[in-house]
Amino acid sequence: MEENKELREKAYEIIKRKGEFFSLKFQHSDLKTLLHELDVYQAELEAQNEELRNKELALINANVKNQKLFNEAPFPYLLLDNSLVIIEANFLAQDFFNFTKSKKSTVLFSTYIKQGEMKKFLNWIVSNEYKNNYLELDLVNFNKKSNRFRLYLKDYEKGKEGYLLSLRDVQKEVDLAEDLNKKNLLLNEITQNQENMIIVYDNEYNLLFLNDKFLEFYASKDISDFRIKYDSIDCTFIKNEGFFSVDTKINLHWTDMMINSEQKNNLILINEKKSDEVKAFIVSISRSKTDHIICSLSEVTDISLEKRKLEKRVFYDELTQIYNRAKFNDFLNTEFSFFKRQSLDLSIVMFDIDFFKDINDNFGHDVGDEVLKYLSDIVAKRLRESDIFARWGGEEFIILLKACSKEDACNFAQNLRSNIEDAIFPNEIKITCSFGVTATLPDDSIKTFLKRVDELLYESKRNGRNQVTC
C-alpha cells in the first residue's frame, strides 16, 4: 500500500505540470486513473517533440540554403560586428582578401581600406548615411592591389548586432570612365587647337559646344555667355550679295537651310566683335554617327576679297558699277528655270537713252559717261531688293523683275520713264529713254523672251521714242 501511495504521489506531481486545471481535476484520483493520464501526457509530449524536431530540421536546411546563397553570391559579402571586425566572408570575399578560417574573425575591415579614405568610410557609418546611399572607395587586397568598390551596408536583423556588407567591384567602370574622359580631353584639345571655329548642335538643334576660337571671335566667356548675348548664331550673319543669309520666311534651322539651298551657298559674313572687322567664312556641315550636327567655319576673308575683286571685274560694269551683260545672263538662266517651273510671273524691262550719240558729240565722252552713271543711280534707287539691273551694252540697260506681272512691269516702266524725263543730268542735260516690256509666256525660251523685249524696245523708238511699249 505504501508503495502504491508513493507511486500515486509521483504520478500526480507529473500531471500537475500540465497546469492548475489538471492539478485540481486529478487531485483525488486513484493510481489507475493517474497512470492512464500519464500515458496520455507522454504521448502528447512525444508529439510536441516530433514537431520541434521537424522545425529544427527545417531551420537547419534553411540555414544551409542561406549559407550556400551567401557563399556563392556573385558579389563579395562580409558580416561585420559592431566593431567592424570581419566575422564571416563568402567565397568571393575570401578570394579577394585571401582569408583563412582563423584570420577572418580577427581582422578589422578598415585594414583593407585605402589610406586617405578611412574618414569617408567612418562618416558614412556614424551619420547613418549607409541606410540611404552606397559609398564608393578603394579597397586593397592581399597583393596590395587597389580596386574601386561600391559598398552597400545593412544592419543585422532585429535582435542581432553588426552589419552585412555587400561589395560591388566597379573598377572596370572607373577605368572605362577615365578612358572616356581622356578621349574627351584629347578630342577637346584637338578641337580647341583647330584654326576653324567649331559649333556642335544635338539632333534637336540645341547648341551643345563652341570651341575657344569661336568664343574669342564673339567675345564670349563660354557658351552660356554667348546665349545671353545672341539669340542665335545665324542672327549674326551679315546679309550681302553672294553670301548666305537666313530667309525668315522659311521655317528651317539655318544649317538645313544652307544644305538645302539651291545655290549651294556656304559662304557667310560675320562681324568680329574684338576687331570690329567683317570677315568671311566657308561653312562645312556634317552629321555625326550620334546624330549631332557639326559645323566648321574656316576663315576665307582674304580669298573672298580676292574673289570679290575678280567678280567685280568680271561681272560688274566698270563705269556704272552695276551688273554687266554676262552676269545678267547668269541670273536669267537660273531665275527663268525656277519661275517657269513654279509657274510664277517673271518680267523684263529693256531701255536705252534716246539720241545718246548727240550727247557724246556735243559734250564729249566724259560727260556721256557721267550721264550713264547718273542714270544708273536713278534707276537703282527705284528697284526692289530682288530686282536685277544690268548694263546691256553702250547706252542700253535691262531689268529683271521677279514675281512681277506684265501689267505691273509696264506701270513700273512708265513711272521710271517719267522720273528720267524729269531729272536734270550733269551739265544741265535733259534726256529721255525708250522702253520695251514683256513677261514670260508658257512656251517661251530665254532666247524668245529676250528677242521679244528687244523688238518692243525698238518699236518704241520707231514710234517716236520716250515711250513704253508692252
Stockholm file with secondary structure:
# STOCKHOLM 1.0

chainA/1-470         MEENKELREKAYEIIKRKGEFFSLKFQHSDLKTLLHELDVYQAELEAQNEELRNKELALINANVKNQKLFNEAPFPYLLLDNSLVIIEANFLAQDFFNFTKSKKSTVLFSTYIKQGEMKKFLNWIVSNEYKNNYLELDLVNFNKKSNRFRLYLKDYEKGKEGYLLSLRDVQKEVDLAEDLNKKNLLLNEITQNQENMIIVYDNEYNLLFLNDKFLEFYASKDISDFRIKYDSIDCTFIKNEGFFSVDTKINLHWTDMMINSEQKNNLILINEKKSDEVKAFIVSISRSKTDHIICSLSEVTDISLEKRKLEKRVFYDELTQIYNRAKFNDFLNTEFSFFKRQSLDLSIVMFDIDFFKDINDNFGHDVGDEVLKYLSDIVAKRLRESDIFARWGGEEFIILLKACSKEDACNFAQNLRSNIEDAIFPNEIKITCSFGVTATLPDDSIKTFLKRVDELLYESKRNGRNQVTC
#=GR chainA/1-470 SS CHHHHHHHHHHHHHHHTTCHHHHHHTTTCCHHHHHHHHHHHHHHHHHHHHHHHHHHHHHHHHHHHHHHHHHTCSSCEEEECTTCBEEEECHHHHHHHTCCTTTTTTCBGGGGBCTTCHHHHHHHHHTTGGGTCCEEEEEECTTCCEEEEEEEEEECSTTCCSEEEEEEECHHHHHHHHHHHHHHHHHHHHHHTCSSEEEEECTTCCEEEECHHHHHHTTCSSHHHHHHHCSCSGGGBCCCTTSCCCCTTSCSCHHHHHHHCTTCCCEEEEEETTTTEEEEEEEEEEECTTSCEEEEEEECHHHHHHHHHHHHHHHBCTTTCSBCHHHHHHHHHHHHHHHHHTTCCEEEEEEEETTHHHHHHHHCHHHHHHHHHHHHHHHHTTSCTTCEEEEEETTEEEEEEETCCHHHHHHHHHHHHHHHHHCCBGGGBCCCEEEEEEECCTTCCHHHHHHHHHHHHHHHHHTTSSCEEC
#=GC SS_cons         CHHHHHHHHHHHHHHHTTCHHHHHHTTTCCHHHHHHHHHHHHHHHHHHHHHHHHHHHHHHHHHHHHHHHHHTCSSCEEEECTTCBEEEECHHHHHHHTCCTTTTTTCBGGGGBCTTCHHHHHHHHHTTGGGTCCEEEEEECTTCCEEEEEEEEEECSTTCCSEEEEEEECHHHHHHHHHHHHHHHHHHHHHHTCSSEEEEECTTCCEEEECHHHHHHTTCSSHHHHHHHCSCSGGGBCCCTTSCCCCTTSCSCHHHHHHHCTTCCCEEEEEETTTTEEEEEEEEEEECTTSCEEEEEEECHHHHHHHHHHHHHHHBCTTTCSBCHHHHHHHHHHHHHHHHHTTCCEEEEEEEETTHHHHHHHHCHHHHHHHHHHHHHHHHTTSCTTCEEEEEETTEEEEEEETCCHHHHHHHHHHHHHHHHHCCBGGGBCCCEEEEEEECCTTCCHHHHHHHHHHHHHHHHHTTSSCEEC
//
